[in-house]
Amino acid sequence: MKIFHIDDNSKMTDVFSKIFTSKKHVYISENNPNIGLKRILSENFDLILLDISILNSVVLIYLQI
């Protein structure tokens, strides 16, 4: 499974990386919501995880595109 995670907390993405890669999933993370949204729009992922605290930022960026 290809998993993409946007979270501004790099410690959190490190924890998720250890969990998902230990289960043999492809885990990709991004700490910058601008870059993360561009990747969501340009790549295919099986699962997208989004930090709730940056949800508004991602929605506003998406509406500006």
Backbone as CSV, one residue per row, in Angstrom:
resi,resn,N_x,N_y,N_z,CA_x,CA_y,CA_z,C_x,C_y,C_z
1,MET,0.853,-1.166,0.000,0.000,0.000,0.000,0.905,1.239,0.000
2,LYS,0.550,2.217,-0.795,1.293,3.477,-0.872,0.558,4.517,-0.023
3,ILE,1.207,4.957,1.048,0.594,5.848,2.030,1.298,7.195,2.009
4,PHE,0.512,8.253,1.976,1.057,9.614,2.014,0.512,10.328,3.234
5,HIS,1.392,11.019,3.945,1.028,11.639,5.217,1.529,13.086,5.233
6,ILE,0.616,14.032,5.461,0.999,15.431,5.627,0.824,15.781,7.096
7,ASP,1.934,16.193,7.706,1.907,16.564,9.125,3.059,17.531,9.365
8,ASP,2.789,18.630,10.047,3.839,19.610,10.304,4.770,19.193,11.439
9,ASN,4.492,18.079,12.074,5.303,17.583,13.177,6.164,16.414,12.672
10,SER,7.445,16.682,12.474,8.321,15.637,11.927,8.493,14.451,12.873
11,LYS,8.351,14.663,14.161,8.431,13.532,15.100,7.272,12.569,14.867
12,MET,6.116,13.116,14.540,4.944,12.276,14.269,5.148,11.478,12.988
13,THR,5.664,12.116,11.948,5.882,11.381,10.697,6.962,10.318,10.873
14,ASP,7.930,10.553,11.750,8.944,9.532,12.030,8.316,8.296,12.674
15,VAL,7.394,8.513,13.593,6.707,7.393,14.257,5.887,6.603,13.236
16,PHE,5.104,7.312,12.417,4.296,6.636,11.408,5.182,5.891,10.411
17,SER,6.303,6.474,10.058,7.217,5.825,9.118,7.682,4.476,9.659
18,LYS,8.070,4.436,10.911,8.530,3.178,11.509,7.420,2.128,11.521
19,ILE,6.207,2.565,11.823,5.074,1.627,11.886,4.754,1.072,10.498
20,PHE,4.572,1.965,9.520,4.140,1.512,8.199,5.230,0.764,7.440
21,THR,6.470,1.222,7.539,7.530,0.515,6.814,7.803,-0.854,7.426
22,SER,7.575,-1.001,8.722,7.758,-2.320,9.338,6.726,-3.316,8.824
23,LYS,5.602,-2.792,8.328,4.554,-3.634,7.755,4.678,-3.748,6.235
24,LYS,5.810,-3.268,5.708,6.152,-3.360,4.277,5.312,-2.439,3.381
25,HIS,4.762,-1.371,3.948,4.043,-0.385,3.145,5.028,0.674,2.649
26,VAL,4.683,1.300,1.547,5.449,2.448,1.064,4.881,3.665,1.774
27,TYR,5.711,4.311,2.573,5.265,5.460,3.361,6.037,6.697,2.924
28,ILE,5.288,7.722,2.544,5.865,8.990,2.124,5.241,10.071,2.988
29,SER,6.080,10.966,3.513,5.538,12.039,4.349,6.022,13.393,3.849
30,GLU,5.255,14.392,4.201,5.602,15.772,3.862,5.215,16.656,5.035
31,ASN,6.124,17.544,5.424,5.864,18.445,6.538,5.388,19.822,6.087
32,ASN,5.434,20.071,4.804,4.990,21.344,4.248,3.656,21.135,3.529
33,PRO,2.558,21.772,4.000,1.255,21.538,3.370,1.196,21.964,1.907
34,ASN,1.933,22.986,1.518,1.935,23.418,0.112,2.465,22.320,-0.797
35,ILE,3.603,21.780,-0.421,4.212,20.704,-1.211,3.348,19.450,-1.135
36,GLY,2.812,19.170,0.043,1.967,17.994,0.212,0.759,18.000,-0.703
37,LEU,0.096,19.133,-0.793,-1.084,19.216,-1.655,-0.710,19.016,-3.120
38,LYS,0.400,19.580,-3.531,0.844,19.380,-4.919,1.102,17.907,-5.208
39,ARG,1.658,17.211,-4.232,1.910,15.776,-4.429,0.602,14.996,-4.492
40,ILE,-0.364,15.375,-3.658,-1.669,14.705,-3.695,-2.301,14.862,-5.069
41,LEU,-2.174,16.040,-5.647,-2.789,16.312,-6.948,-2.028,15.688,-8.116
42,SER,-0.760,15.358,-7.912,0.039,14.857,-9.034,0.393,13.372,-8.942
43,GLU,0.159,12.752,-7.807,0.521,11.342,-7.624,-0.688,10.547,-7.141
44,ASN,-0.589,9.240,-7.276,-1.640,8.346,-6.794,-1.203,7.677,-5.497
45,PHE,-2.088,7.733,-4.516,-1.831,7.100,-3.231,-3.024,6.233,-2.862
46,ASP,-2.766,5.162,-2.137,-3.840,4.302,-1.660,-4.498,4.870,-0.404
47,LEU,-3.718,5.602,0.384,-4.218,6.185,1.626,-3.516,7.516,1.855
48,ILE,-4.292,8.531,2.220,-3.735,9.844,2.539,-4.113,10.173,3.975
49,LEU,-3.101,10.452,4.790,-3.302,10.864,6.173,-2.987,12.352,6.262
50,LEU,-3.845,13.083,6.947,-3.685,14.525,7.041,-3.834,14.962,8.490
51,ASP,-2.853,15.683,8.982,-2.908,16.236,10.327,-4.060,17.234,10.401
52,ILE,-4.952,17.046,11.332,-6.148,17.891,11.443,-5.789,19.356,11.696
53,SER,-4.653,19.615,12.345,-4.286,20.996,12.654,-3.875,21.793,11.417
54,ILE,-3.515,21.100,10.321,-3.178,21.832,9.103,-4.241,21.671,8.017
55,LEU,-5.350,21.073,8.375,-6.423,20.858,7.402,-6.870,22.157,6.759
56,ASN,-7.099,23.198,7.533,-7.536,24.473,6.966,-6.524,25.034,5.986
57,SER,-5.244,24.891,6.287,-4.203,25.374,5.377,-4.270,24.661,4.039
58,VAL,-4.438,23.356,4.073,-4.484,22.576,2.839,-5.720,22.936,2.024
59,VAL,-6.859,23.102,2.675,-8.087,23.473,1.964,-7.930,24.845,1.316
60,LEU,-7.380,25.795,2.026,-7.182,27.132,1.455,-6.201,27.103,0.283
61,ILE,-5.145,26.335,0.401,-4.195,26.212,-0.703,-4.866,25.587,-1.909
62,TYR,-5.654,24.560,-1.689,-6.353,23.885,-2.783,-7.309,24.847,-3.496
63,LEU,-8.021,25.663,-2.749,-8.955,26.596,-3.354,-8.256,27.670,-4.164
64,GLN,-7.004,27.951,-3.867,-6.254,28.952,-4.611,-5.671,28.401,-5.912
65,ILE,-5.575,27.094,-6.025,-4.994,26.481,-7.230,-5.946,26.582,-8.399
